Amino acid sequence: MIHRSVVAVLASVLAAVPLAAGAAGAHPARTIVQTGDGPPLAAVELWFRAPSVGFGEPLVGIAQLAAESVAASVGHGEPLAALVQDSGGRLQITTFADSVQVTAVVPAASAARIARAALDDYTRPALTQDGYKRARESVAVEAAEAQADPDAQLRFQLFGSLFADGPDRYTALPTVKQLGALPYSEIVAFAKRAFRAENAIAVVTGVSEGAPVLRALGGTGVGEPAEAPAASATSPAPHSVDGDSVAGPAFGLAFAGPPIADQRAATAMDFLADYLLDAKLGTVAAALRGVAPGANVSGQFITLHDPGILLVEVVGDSSSAARETVEQALRSVQQPLDAETFAAARRQYVYHVLHDLQSAQAQADNLGWYAVEGSPSYAPFNGGEQGEYLTLAGSLTPEYVANVARTYLKAAPAIATLTPQPAAQAPKGAAR
């Protein structure tokens, strides 16, 4: 469903002089507010449809740096990162290949005030040199941490192999050299285009009343973001990639899957990812316990505008036995499961979907992701068990799921292998 690639948590910042300010009063292209009666915590999110590498020649890391620079700048009052912290909350910046997500988890009583402040700071560009400097330091640390994360390394390698062109081909984080090639002027230009109100989706969950939040956001928008979805072209023949790891052996596979517009097929791929790749109950994990007990499997189907991606990652063992176990499991689902096995697997899958949507942030993440990818009504949290997503899940059959598996899993995948190297030889700096 959702692929979380890079998260920055911003805490304290220093004040600086605002650079510029635009007109106030604009509202997001789409506003989604869900009330609830759970814990008194709300999630306030802004989503912007923007490539992680910018709108022209690829500039790796520009979206992450721009988004963090805004949060660390004074803006139109107290810096947003400090304002959220002062309210008892936390701020996260997440960059995906085709979108930027700004999340504040705050006491529900502060949701309307934080929503207005976030919208003002992002859609009325007020970047400062001090905010830019602090964001550069933060991004450099995040990139260095990602280099030691085998999951992140595998994703970087797999996406670079699976895609021939477009933002999906690149990592969201820059190398040290790439970070140095992101001048302040480029960050300002990107922010002014990407972070427009008409390119924004606002999502707020966990509040007891929706009206104050809607007033704070300027009303209810029901449109689409101004920018078109970013396009990425898959490679006709993905190649195998080898790399070094400081965290042990690992390998991964990535398959191009159905676009979000083919909702039933995308739902079938979600089902397959859960059946195969659940870390505890998935068939791949169960099979690996017998041949590679030190291996940990993870994966998901990433629902995207076009194409979606089935991601498989195995950390702790890259032996031929582990690989054959994974490949055999992928072949097995290309034939229909028996009725009893399928029914049990679907019940488990629906339970996992509902279980994973318990917190206000998980709900906001879900609603925002599907909206920015172009299909807000298809979000699993939208309508719950009577919504479009779970209705489609209920329509799946063993024959249909097997046909979807044959359609997408027979193609040659992108393959990445990471081999351990001594820590003393590990390259320093940011991830590739």
N, C-alpha and C positions, 0 to 999 in steps of 0.2 A: 504494500500500500504506500507507505510514506518512507522516503529515504532521507535520513538526517546525515548530512555530510560534515558540516563544520559548525560548531557552536562556540560562541565567545560569550563569557559572562563578564560584564563590566561592573566594577564596583565604584570606587571613588575617583573623582576627577578634579582638576583645578579650573578655576574660572579663567576666561579669556574674553577678548572683545569680539562681538559678532561681526561677521563679514558683510552680510546683507540680509534683507528681509523682504518677503513678498506680501501679497494681499492675503488677508485672513478671510475666513468664512466659507471656504470650499469644503465640500464633503467628499468622502471616498466614492469611487465608482460603484462599489457594492459594500453594504453594511450587513453583517450577520450578528445578531444578538440572541443568545440562548439563556433563558433564566433557569435557575435551579435552586434546590433547597438543601444542598449538601454543605460541606465545610465552608466557612465564610472566606474563601479564597477565590479570586477571580483571575482569569487569564485575559489580558488585553493584547491583541496581536494586530500588527499591520503587515500585510503582504504586498509586495511590489513585483510586477512581472518585468524582469530585467535579466539579461544574460550575466552570468558571473564574470565573464571576461570582457564585458562592455559591448557597446553597440557598433563598433567599427573593427579595426584590426585587433585581434585578441590581446588583451592586457590581463594576464593572469593575476587574480587577487583584487582587481579594482572594486568589485561589488562589496566584498568583505571589508576592505579598507574604508570605502566610502560610508558604509552603514555604521561602522564603529566610530568613524570620525564625527558623524552627526551626533551620536549618543554621547560622545565625550566633549562636545562643544557646548558653549554657554547657551546657544540657541536664542530663545526669546524669554529667558529667565534663568532659573537654575538648570544646569546640565541635566538632561533626561536621566542619565545613569545615576546621578546623585539624588535626583528627585524620587526615583523609584526606590532607591536604597533608604532614603529618609522616611518613606511611607511604610517601611518594613517589608519591602518586596525585593525581587531580583530581576535583572534585565538580561536577556539573551539575544544575541544576534546570530542568525543561522543563514548561511548561503547555500543555495542549491544551484544547479547548472543554469536554470531558467528563472529563478526567482530569489527574492530576498525576504526573510521573515524577521520581524522585530517582535519580541515577546516580553511582556512584563507580567509577572505573577505577583499580585498584590492583594492586600485585604480588600474584600468586596466593596467596602465603604469608600475606598479610594479609586475605584475603577473609572468612574466618569471623569474625574480630574486627570488621571494618568492618560486616559484615552485622548482627551483634548490636547494635553501637553505633547504627547507623542505625535499626534497628527500635525500640530503646529510646527514642531521641530523638524519633522521630515518633509513636509510639503511646502514649507516656506524656508528655503535653504539658508542656513545661517552657520555654515562651517567656519571654524576658526583654525588658525595655524596651530594653536596649542592642542586642540582636539585632534587634529591631523597627526601631530607628533606623537601623542599618547596612543592613538590607534595604531600607528606603525609599530610601536613597541609591543603592543598587545598581539598584533597579527604575527610578528616575528616569533613570539613565544609559542603561539598556537601551532604554527607551521613546524617548529622544532619538535613539539610534542607529537604531532601527527606522524613524523618520520619514524618514531619508535613504536607506532601502533600498526601491527600487521594487518588488521582489518582495513585501516585507512590506506596502507600501502597497496594492498590487493585491489581495492576499489580504484585507486589512481591508475594502476597498471591495466586493469581490465577495461575501464572506460576508454583509456587511450588506444587500446587495441580494437575494441568493438566499434568505435566511431571513427570515421574518416575525416569528418569536419563538423563544426558546430560546437557550442559551449559544452555539450556532454563529453567532448574529447578531453577537456582540460580539468585539472584540479582547481578547487576554489581558493587554495592557498598558494601564495607565490614562493619561489626560492628567494634567497637573500638578494640575488642579482635582480630578479624580477621585481621585488619590493622596491629596490632602488630606482626602478624605471617607472614608478607611479608618482609623478609630481603632483603637487597640491592643485595645480590648475586642472589636471585631468580628473582629479577626484571631485572638484567643484562642478565641472561640466557633467560628469556622470550623475551626480546627485540631483542636479537640476532637471535632468531628463527622467531619470528612473523614479525619483521620489515625488512625482506630481500626485496631487489628490486624485486626478482622473485616471491614474494608473495604480491606485491603491485599493486593496480590499481590507476592510476592518472587521475583525472578529472579536467578540467579547462573550465569554461564557462564565458561569458561576455567580452571576448577580441575581438578587431576588426580584429586582424590578428592571425592566428594560428601558423605560422612558427616559430616566436621567442620562443614560449612556447615549441613547439616540439623539437627545438634545445636544449633548456635548460634541457628538460627531457631526452635527449639522443636518441630521435627518437620515432617512432610509434611502440608500442607493441600491438599485437593482440592476445595474449595468455590468459591462465587462471592462477590465482594465484597458487603457488606451493602447498599450503596446501589444502587438501580436505575439502569440507564443513563439519562443525561440525554436528554430529548427536545427536538428542535428542529423547528419547523414551517416548511416551505418556503413561499415566497410564490407565490400562484397566477399572478402576472404580474411576474417580476423586472424591475426597471427599470435603465436605463443610468445610470451614475454617472461624473461628471467630477471630476477633482482635479488639484492642482498637484504637480509633482515637481521636486526640485532635482538629479535624477540623469539627466535625459534623458527622451524620450518613451517611453511604454509603454502596452500595453493587455492586457486579459485577459478570459477567458470562464470561467464556471463552470456546470456542469450537475449537477442532482441525478441520482444513479445508484442502483443496487440496494443494498439493505441487506446487511450481512454474512451474514445468514441465507440469502440467495440466493447460495450460494457459487459455483456455476458461472457465474452472470451476473457476479458480482464479479470472478472470475478473468478472464472475457472482457474486462471493462473494464480490468483491469491489462494484458492483452495489447494492447489498443487504445492505451492510454497509451504503452506502450513502442514500438509500431510507429509511432505518429504523432509522439511528443514527445521521444524520445531526442535529447539535445542534439547528438550527432554523426551518428547513423545514422537518425534518425526522418525520415519522409517530409515532415513540415512543415519541419524544418530544411533538408532538401535543396531543397525548393521555394522557401523564402525566400532562399536564397543567390542565386537568379537575379533576384529582384525587390526584395529589401531586404537587401543584403549586410551592412549594419550591425546587423541584428536578431539577437537571441539568444533562442531559444525554450526554454522549460522547461515541465514539467507532470507531473502524476501523477493516478492515481485514488486517492483517499483512502478506504480501507476503513473504514467507520464502522458503528455499530450500525444506524442508520437515519436518513436515507439516506446512502449514499456520495456522494462528490463528485468529478467530473472537473474538474481545474483546468488551464487553459491560460494561459500567461503569455508575452508577447513584449516584450522590453526593447530599446530602441534605435531603434524605428521604430513609429509608430502610423498610418502612411499607409493610405489606402483599398486600395492594392495589397497591402500586407501582410495586411490584414484579409481581403480576398477570397481570398488564398492559404490562410489558415488555414481559412476557412469551406468552401472547396472540398475541402480535405483531409478535413474532418469529414463532408462529404457523400459523399465517395468510399468511405468504409468502410461506408456503409450498403448497399452492394452487395457480394456475396461476392468475396473475392480469389480469383485463380486458384490452383489446387492447389500449383503450384511456389512461387509467391510466399508463400503462406500457410505452407507447410512451412518455408521459410527464415526467415520472420519468427518462427515459433514457436521454432525452434532458438535464434535470437538472443535471444528473450525469456527462455527458460529459462536460457541462459547468463548473462544479466544478473541474474536472480534469484539464482542460485548465487554469482556473482561478488560480489554486494553483501552476502553473508552470511559473509565471511571472518573478520572480526575478532570478538573476544569481545563488544564493545559492540554491533556490528550484530546479532549473534545474540540478545543480551538484549533489545535494542530490539524486535526482531521478535516474540519470544515474549511479551514483556510487552504489546505493543500489541494483539495478537489476543486475549490473555487478558482484558484490561480491556474490550475491545469485545464480549466474550461468546462467543468461539469459539476457545479455545486450541488445539484439535486442528487447526484450519485454518491455523495459522501456517506459512508456507513453510519455516522452519527445522525444524519438527517433523516428523521422519521423512525429511527430505531428498527424494531423487528417488522414494522409495517412499511419501512422505507424502500426506495428503489433497490439499494444495494442488497439487503438481506432477502428481498423478494426474488432477486436474481439468483442469490445463493440457493434459495429453496427450489429454483427451477433447474438446477444442474442435475445431470444424469451421468452415470458411469460412461456411457457411450460418448456423450458430448465432451466430457472432460478429457477422455482418451484422444478424441479427435483434435482437440486444442493442443494437447501435448505433442501429438505427432506433427502438427503444423509448425510448432515453434521449437521443439526440442530435438528434431532431427537435423536441424541446421548446425553447421560447425560453429562452436562457441568461441569466444575469446577465452584464452587460458593464460593464467599468470602463476608463476612459481617463485617463492621466496626461499632462499637458502641462508642458513645462519652464517654469520661471520663474527669473528672475535670483536668484542666491544671496542678494543683499542683501534680497530681498523674502520669502525663505523664512520661514515661521513657526517660531518657536523653541518648545522644550519637547518634551513627549512626543507620541508618535504618537496619532492618533485611535483 
